[in-house]
């Protein structure tokens, strides 16, 4: 085995090689360090550029916002409303269909009145009348003749029962009884009441006691084969003529109260009726499913009525009312056109050629708003300034105006009046 030599001193050739390697390593480390420093400096520079760019962008936006103006400005104003009432007279005519409005002299205005009628049925359940009922019992008696000849008895002949206590009945017709035969006779009690509803029994004819021969009283007699019925004396509910008449009058009162509503609905929203000139007439009056005199706790009564009146076009009334309010308002006031209410105070005449009424007109008024001056005030101002100056120019407002800019980020209103829109909210 050969032995390897170990040198304590590096040979010159090897030393040179090692030195070269070390220089190369140092050079690479130096380059990496420089690259790292350059990279770090580049990142710092990039951040500075971004920050500066962002700052410049925000600065430009701020400048733009500070000087930006709205293309469209909406200002909504809510004025304080006052109620004003006017009373005036107006003439209507049934002979013309032409609406004549005279702005120069409103008293000469003529509004067409149109005849109008409807038919309506009303019914209601009513309590029957309480009446004292007294009825006599009735039945049939078979009258026998055991006498030697035919016997004739007058209508109303008395028959006394053998029952206790004795009850008296009367024949309801003339009686002729053949010899040895019999006749069935309808009879009615002398008095009313349940006591006369007696069972079957024998009857005598007391009037024959005074006739001759005396045997006649014993030869003529009667018998009943069924109970007498119908006798009563109490309080009952009955459909009387008076109850029917009261029901008719009550329904007529109901019809009179409710017919205005039915006429209004039938006329429609475009017309107004003269409620004080309604003529109501009963066409039919009927008792439903019952008969007069019948006993019942209640009954249904029905009436059919015809109602006549005059109606007028609401558009004509409103047109007149608007013209009247406009003519009588103070110069600094205006009114809400679509919030006028018109009503009739008094009406005279019905179905005549001309009808005169007192009219009440109720209008919502407010102080006039000078929109042109308001637009001049708004030009070039911000929202806060517009709100403050609007309240100074229009002091009778319910609240500060609502202001909207478009675009929403705009700081000031445009200087162009055409871009400003003013709305009035009532």
C-alpha positions as CSV (number, residue, x, y, z in Angstrom):
1,X,0.0,0.0,0.0
2,X,1.5,3.3,-1.1
3,X,1.7,6.2,1.3
4,X,0.2,9.7,0.4
5,X,2.4,12.7,1.0
6,X,1.1,15.5,3.2
7,X,2.4,19.0,2.6
8,X,2.4,21.6,5.3
9,X,2.9,24.4,2.8
10,X,0.5,25.0,-0.1
11,X,2.2,24.8,-3.4
12,X,2.4,28.0,-5.4
13,X,0.1,26.6,-8.2
14,X,-2.5,25.6,-5.7
15,X,-2.3,28.8,-3.8
16,X,-2.9,30.7,-6.9
17,X,-5.9,28.7,-7.7
18,X,-7.4,29.2,-4.3
19,X,-6.8,33.0,-4.4
20,X,-8.6,33.1,-7.7
21,X,-11.6,31.2,-6.3
22,X,-11.8,33.6,-3.3
23,X,-11.8,36.6,-5.5
24,X,-14.6,35.1,-7.6
25,X,-16.7,34.5,-4.4
26,X,-16.1,38.0,-3.1
27,X,-17.0,39.5,-6.4
28,X,-20.4,37.5,-6.5
29,X,-21.2,38.6,-3.0
30,X,-20.5,42.2,-3.8
31,X,-22.7,42.0,-6.9
32,X,-25.6,40.5,-4.9
33,X,-25.3,43.1,-2.2
34,X,-25.4,45.9,-4.8
35,X,-28.4,44.3,-6.5
36,X,-30.2,44.1,-3.1
37,X,-29.5,47.7,-2.4
38,X,-30.7,48.8,-5.8
39,X,-33.8,46.7,-5.5
40,X,-34.6,48.2,-2.1
41,X,-34.1,51.7,-3.5
42,X,-36.3,50.9,-6.5
43,X,-39.2,49.8,-4.2
44,X,-38.9,53.0,-2.1
45,X,-38.9,55.1,-5.2
46,X,-42.0,53.2,-6.6
47,X,-43.9,53.8,-3.3
48,X,-43.0,57.5,-3.4
49,X,-44.3,57.7,-7.0
50,X,-47.6,56.0,-6.1
51,X,-48.1,58.3,-3.1
52,X,-47.4,61.4,-5.1
53,X,-49.7,60.2,-7.9
54,X,-52.5,59.5,-5.4
55,X,-52.0,62.8,-3.7
56,X,-52.2,64.6,-7.1
57,X,-55.3,62.6,-8.0
58,X,-57.1,63.5,-4.8
59,X,-56.0,67.1,-5.2
60,X,-57.5,67.2,-8.6
61,X,-60.7,65.6,-7.4
62,X,-60.9,68.1,-4.5
63,X,-60.4,71.0,-6.9
64,X,-63.1,69.5,-9.2
65,X,-65.5,69.1,-6.4
66,X,-64.9,72.6,-5.0
67,X,-65.7,74.1,-8.4
68,X,-68.4,71.5,-9.5
69,X,-71.9,72.7,-10.4
70,X,-75.2,70.8,-10.6
71,X,-76.7,70.2,-14.0
72,X,-80.2,69.8,-12.5
73,X,-81.4,71.3,-9.3
74,X,-84.7,70.2,-7.8
75,X,-86.2,72.4,-5.0
76,X,-89.4,71.2,-3.4
77,X,-91.3,73.8,-1.4
78,X,-94.1,73.1,1.1
79,X,-96.2,76.3,1.7
80,X,-98.5,76.8,4.6
81,X,-102.1,76.3,3.6
82,X,-105.1,78.3,4.8
83,X,-108.8,77.3,4.3
84,X,-110.9,80.0,2.7
85,X,-114.7,79.7,2.4
86,X,-116.9,81.5,-0.1
87,X,-120.8,81.5,-0.3
88,X,-122.4,82.6,-3.5
89,X,-125.6,81.9,-5.5
90,X,-125.7,80.3,-8.9
91,X,-128.4,79.6,-11.5
92,X,-129.2,76.2,-13.1
93,X,-131.4,75.5,-16.0
94,X,-133.2,72.3,-17.0
95,X,-134.0,73.7,-20.5
96,X,-130.4,73.8,-21.8
97,X,-127.5,71.4,-22.1
98,X,-125.0,74.3,-22.6
99,X,-122.7,75.4,-19.8
100,X,-122.4,79.2,-19.9
101,X,-119.5,80.6,-17.9
102,X,-119.3,84.4,-17.8
103,X,-115.9,85.4,-16.3
104,X,-116.8,89.1,-16.6
105,X,-120.0,88.7,-14.6
106,X,-120.1,85.4,-12.7
107,X,-123.6,86.0,-11.6
108,X,-124.8,85.4,-15.2
109,X,-123.2,81.9,-15.3
110,X,-125.8,79.1,-16.1
111,X,-125.1,75.5,-15.4
112,X,-127.3,72.7,-17.0
113,X,-129.3,70.6,-14.5
114,X,-130.3,67.2,-15.7
115,X,-133.4,65.3,-14.5
116,X,-132.5,62.0,-13.0
117,X,-134.4,59.1,-11.4
118,X,-133.9,55.7,-9.9
119,X,-136.0,52.9,-8.5
120,X,-135.0,51.2,-5.3
121,X,-136.5,48.4,-3.1
122,X,-136.4,48.5,0.7
123,X,-137.5,45.8,3.1
124,X,-137.3,45.1,6.8
125,X,-138.6,42.7,9.4
126,X,-141.1,44.2,11.9
127,X,-142.6,43.0,15.1
128,X,-146.3,42.1,14.9
129,X,-148.8,44.0,17.0
130,X,-149.9,42.8,20.3
131,X,-153.7,42.5,20.4
132,X,-156.3,41.1,22.8
133,X,-157.8,38.0,21.2
134,X,-161.3,36.9,22.2
135,X,-162.7,34.0,20.1
136,X,-165.8,31.9,20.6
137,X,-165.7,28.2,20.5
138,X,-167.5,26.5,17.6
139,X,-168.7,23.1,16.7
140,X,-171.7,21.0,15.4
141,X,-174.7,19.8,17.2
142,X,-177.0,17.1,15.8
143,X,-180.6,18.2,16.6
144,X,-183.2,15.4,16.9
145,X,-187.0,15.7,16.4
146,X,-189.1,13.1,18.2
147,X,-192.3,15.2,17.9
148,X,-195.3,14.3,15.8
149,X,-194.6,17.1,13.2
150,X,-191.8,19.0,11.5
151,X,-190.3,21.6,13.8
152,X,-188.7,24.9,12.6
153,X,-186.2,26.8,14.8
154,X,-184.9,30.3,14.1
155,X,-181.3,31.3,13.6
156,X,-179.7,32.0,16.9
157,X,-181.7,29.4,18.8
158,X,-180.1,28.7,22.2
159,X,-178.7,25.3,23.2
160,X,-177.7,24.5,26.8
161,X,-175.1,21.9,27.4
162,X,-175.6,19.1,30.0
163,X,-172.0,19.6,31.1
164,X,-171.1,21.3,34.4
165,X,-171.0,24.2,34.5
166,X,-173.6,24.6,31.8
167,X,-172.5,26.4,28.6
168,X,-174.7,28.1,26.1
169,X,-174.3,28.0,22.3
170,X,-176.4,29.5,19.4
171,X,-177.4,28.1,16.1
172,X,-175.7,29.9,13.2
173,X,-178.5,29.2,10.8
174,X,-182.2,28.5,10.6
175,X,-183.1,24.9,11.5
176,X,-185.9,22.7,10.0
177,X,-186.1,19.3,11.6
178,X,-188.4,16.7,9.9
179,X,-190.6,14.5,12.0
180,X,-188.6,11.6,13.5
181,X,-185.4,12.9,11.9
182,X,-182.4,15.0,12.8
183,X,-180.3,17.9,11.4
184,X,-176.6,18.8,11.9
185,X,-176.4,22.4,13.0
186,X,-173.3,24.6,13.3
187,X,-173.2,26.4,16.6
188,X,-171.1,29.1,18.3
189,X,-170.6,29.8,22.0
190,X,-172.3,32.8,23.6
191,X,-169.0,34.1,25.1
192,X,-165.4,33.8,24.2
193,X,-162.8,31.8,26.2
194,X,-161.3,28.4,26.6
195,X,-164.1,27.4,29.0
196,X,-166.4,26.8,26.1
197,X,-164.1,24.2,24.5
198,X,-166.3,21.5,26.1
199,X,-166.3,17.7,25.4
200,X,-169.2,15.9,23.6
201,X,-172.5,16.1,25.5
202,X,-176.3,16.5,25.2
203,X,-178.0,19.8,24.6
204,X,-181.5,21.1,25.4
205,X,-183.4,23.9,23.8
206,X,-184.5,26.2,26.7
207,X,-186.6,28.4,24.5
208,X,-189.1,25.6,23.9
209,X,-190.2,25.7,27.6
210,X,-192.6,28.5,26.8
211,X,-194.2,26.7,23.8
212,X,-197.1,24.4,23.8
213,X,-197.4,21.6,24.1
214,X,-194.9,21.2,27.0
215,X,-193.7,17.9,25.6
216,X,-192.0,19.7,22.8
217,X,-189.2,20.7,25.1
218,X,-188.4,17.0,25.6
219,X,-188.9,16.0,22.0
220,X,-186.4,18.4,20.6
221,X,-182.8,18.0,21.8
222,X,-179.3,17.9,20.5
223,X,-176.1,15.9,20.8
224,X,-172.5,16.7,20.0
225,X,-170.0,14.0,18.8
226,X,-166.8,16.1,18.9
227,X,-165.3,18.6,21.2
228,X,-166.1,22.3,20.7
229,X,-163.0,24.2,19.6
230,X,-161.6,27.7,19.1
231,X,-162.6,29.3,22.3
232,X,-159.8,31.6,23.6
233,X,-159.2,34.8,25.5
234,X,-155.5,36.0,25.6
235,X,-152.9,38.4,24.2
236,X,-151.5,37.4,20.7
237,X,-149.1,38.8,18.1
238,X,-151.0,39.6,15.0
239,X,-150.4,41.3,11.6
240,X,-152.9,44.0,11.8
241,X,-153.7,46.7,9.2
242,X,-152.3,49.3,11.6
243,X,-149.0,47.3,11.9
244,X,-148.7,47.2,8.1
245,X,-149.3,50.9,7.8
246,X,-146.7,51.7,10.4
247,X,-144.2,49.4,8.6
248,X,-144.9,51.2,5.3
249,X,-144.2,54.6,6.9
250,X,-141.1,53.4,8.6
251,X,-139.7,52.0,5.4
252,X,-140.5,55.3,3.7
253,X,-138.5,57.1,6.4
254,X,-135.6,54.7,5.8
255,X,-135.8,55.3,2.1
256,X,-135.8,59.0,2.6
257,X,-132.6,58.9,4.7
258,X,-130.7,56.5,2.4
259,X,-131.9,57.4,-1.0
260,X,-129.3,60.3,-1.3
261,X,-126.5,57.7,-1.1
262,X,-128.1,55.5,-3.8
263,X,-128.7,58.6,-6.0
264,X,-125.1,59.7,-5.6
265,X,-123.8,56.2,-6.5
266,X,-126.1,56.0,-9.5
267,X,-125.2,59.4,-10.8
268,X,-121.5,58.6,-10.6
269,X,-118.4,60.5,-9.6
270,X,-118.8,63.0,-12.4
271,X,-122.1,64.4,-11.2
272,X,-123.5,66.1,-8.1
273,X,-127.2,65.7,-7.1
274,X,-129.5,68.3,-5.5
275,X,-130.3,66.4,-2.3
276,X,-132.9,68.9,-1.1
277,X,-135.1,68.5,-4.2
278,X,-135.6,64.7,-4.1
279,X,-139.2,63.5,-4.8
280,X,-139.9,60.1,-3.4
281,X,-142.9,58.1,-4.5
282,X,-144.0,54.6,-3.4
283,X,-144.6,52.3,-6.5
284,X,-145.4,49.1,-4.6
285,X,-145.9,48.0,-1.0
286,X,-146.2,44.3,-0.1
287,X,-146.4,42.0,2.9
288,X,-143.9,39.2,2.2
289,X,-144.9,35.6,2.7
290,X,-147.7,36.5,5.2
291,X,-151.3,37.6,5.1
292,X,-153.0,40.5,6.9
293,X,-154.7,39.2,10.1
294,X,-152.4,36.3,10.4
295,X,-150.9,35.5,13.8
296,X,-147.1,35.7,13.8
297,X,-144.4,37.2,16.0
298,X,-143.0,39.2,13.1
299,X,-143.4,39.9,9.4
300,X,-141.3,41.3,6.5
301,X,-142.6,44.3,4.6
302,X,-141.3,45.7,1.4
303,X,-141.7,48.9,-0.5
304,X,-140.5,49.9,-4.0
305,X,-139.9,53.6,-4.5
306,X,-139.1,55.9,-7.3
307,X,-136.8,58.9,-6.6
308,X,-136.6,61.9,-8.9
309,X,-134.0,64.7,-8.6
310,X,-131.7,66.9,-10.6
311,X,-128.0,66.4,-11.2
312,X,-125.3,68.7,-12.4
313,X,-121.9,68.0,-13.9
314,X,-119.2,68.3,-11.3
315,X,-116.7,69.6,-13.9
316,X,-119.0,72.6,-14.5
317,X,-119.3,73.4,-10.8
318,X,-115.5,73.1,-10.3
319,X,-114.8,75.3,-13.3
320,X,-117.1,78.0,-11.9
321,X,-115.7,77.6,-8.4
322,X,-112.1,78.0,-9.7
323,X,-113.1,81.2,-11.6
324,X,-114.9,82.5,-8.5
325,X,-112.0,81.9,-6.1
326,X,-109.5,83.4,-8.6
327,X,-111.7,86.5,-8.9
328,X,-112.1,86.9,-5.1
329,X,-108.6,86.1,-3.8
330,X,-106.2,88.9,-2.6
331,X,-103.4,89.7,-5.1
332,X,-100.7,88.0,-2.9
333,X,-102.6,84.8,-2.6
334,X,-102.9,81.7,-4.8
335,X,-105.0,78.5,-4.4
336,X,-104.7,74.8,-5.0
337,X,-106.6,74.1,-8.2
338,X,-107.3,70.4,-7.6
339,X,-108.4,70.8,-4.0
340,X,-111.6,72.8,-4.3
341,X,-114.7,71.5,-2.5
342,X,-118.2,72.5,-3.7
343,X,-121.4,72.0,-1.8
344,X,-125.0,73.1,-1.9
345,X,-126.3,75.3,1.0
346,X,-129.9,75.8,-0.1
347,X,-131.9,74.7,-3.1
348,X,-135.1,76.2,-4.4
349,X,-137.4,74.7,-6.9
350,X,-137.6,71.2,-8.3
351,X,-138.3,70.0,-11.8
352,X,-138.7,73.6,-12.9
353,X,-137.0,75.4,-15.8
354,X,-134.7,77.4,-13.6
355,X,-133.2,76.4,-10.2
356,X,-131.4,78.8,-7.9
357,X,-129.0,77.5,-5.2
358,X,-126.7,78.9,-2.6
359,X,-123.3,77.4,-3.2
360,X,-120.4,77.0,-0.7
361,X,-116.9,76.9,-2.1
362,X,-114.0,75.8,0.1
363,X,-110.5,76.5,-1.2
364,X,-107.0,75.9,0.1
365,X,-104.9,79.1,-0.3
366,X,-101.3,80.0,0.2
367,X,-99.0,83.0,-0.4
368,X,-97.8,83.3,-3.9
369,X,-94.3,82.0,-4.7
370,X,-92.3,84.0,-7.2
371,X,-90.5,81.2,-9.0
372,X,-88.4,83.6,-11.2
373,X,-87.0,85.4,-8.2
374,X,-86.4,82.1,-6.4
375,X,-84.4,80.8,-9.4
376,X,-82.3,83.9,-9.4
377,X,-81.6,83.4,-5.7
378,X,-80.7,79.8,-6.2
379,X,-78.1,80.3,-9.0
380,X,-74.5,79.5,-8.0
381,X,-75.4,78.9,-4.3
382,X,-74.9,75.7,-2.2
383,X,-77.6,73.8,-0.5
384,X,-77.3,75.5,2.9
385,X,-77.5,79.0,1.3
386,X,-80.4,78.0,-0.9
387,X,-82.3,76.7,2.1
388,X,-81.6,79.9,4.2
389,X,-82.5,82.4,1.5
390,X,-85.6,80.4,0.4
391,X,-87.0,80.8,4.0
392,X,-86.3,84.5,3.9
393,X,-88.0,85.0,0.5
394,X,-90.9,82.6,1.3
395,X,-91.4,83.0,5.1
396,X,-94.8,81.2,5.1
397,X,-93.4,77.7,4.6
398,X,-94.2,74.6,6.7
399,X,-90.5,73.5,6.7
400,X,-87.2,74.1,4.9
401,X,-87.3,73.2,1.2
402,X,-86.0,69.9,0.0
403,X,-83.0,70.4,-2.3
404,X,-81.5,67.8,-4.6
405,X,-78.4,68.3,-6.9
406,X,-77.7,66.2,-10.0
407,X,-75.0,64.9,-9.9
408,X,-75.3,64.4,-6.2
409,X,-71.7,65.4,-5.5
410,X,-72.1,68.8,-7.0
411,X,-71.3,71.6,-4.5
412,X,-73.2,74.5,-6.1
413,X,-76.2,75.2,-8.3
414,X,-75.7,76.0,-11.9
415,X,-76.0,79.6,-13.1
416,X,-78.4,78.6,-15.7
417,X,-82.1,79.1,-14.7
418,X,-83.2,76.4,-17.1
419,X,-81.4,73.8,-14.9
420,X,-83.5,74.7,-11.8
421,X,-86.8,73.0,-11.2
422,X,-89.1,74.2,-8.5
423,X,-91.9,71.9,-7.1
424,X,-94.7,73.0,-4.8
425,X,-96.0,70.3,-2.5
426,X,-99.4,70.7,-0.8
